[in-house]
Amino acid sequence: VQLQASGGGSVQTGDSLRLSCVVSGTIFDIKNMGWTRQSPGKQFEVVAGISGDGSTNYAESVKGRFTISLDNAAKTMYLQMNNLKPEDTAVYYCTAEFEYKGSVFSDYWGKGTQVTVSS
């Protein structure tokens, strides 16, 4: 199983970015996916999550600015990030949990994509 994240970059405060995460190498169904970030010197923070049936949740710090979505058929997850702030600067990782024939397979991570927001 591979999770490939892309879409990061360097932007100014108030700009937008759209991150993508493509799942490949599996026939498993997506149970949950999410985005977790790590800023320099800080712990990991779960930014947003989405279940296979479309239920979403967000960290308070990004509510109203970030939108997570999932294209199940394409096994691709997105994170639309609007009104970016310097405190959003971090490496963003996509994560996934799969299910297949009643079994759950958890804790899959992709390589991160860097988001840098300058003031």
Secondary structure by P-SEA (a helix, b strand, c coil): cbbbbcbbbbbcccbbbbbbbbbccccccccccbbbbbcccccccccccccccccccccccccccbbbbbcccccbbbbbccccccccccbbbbbbbbbcccccccccccbbbbbbbcc
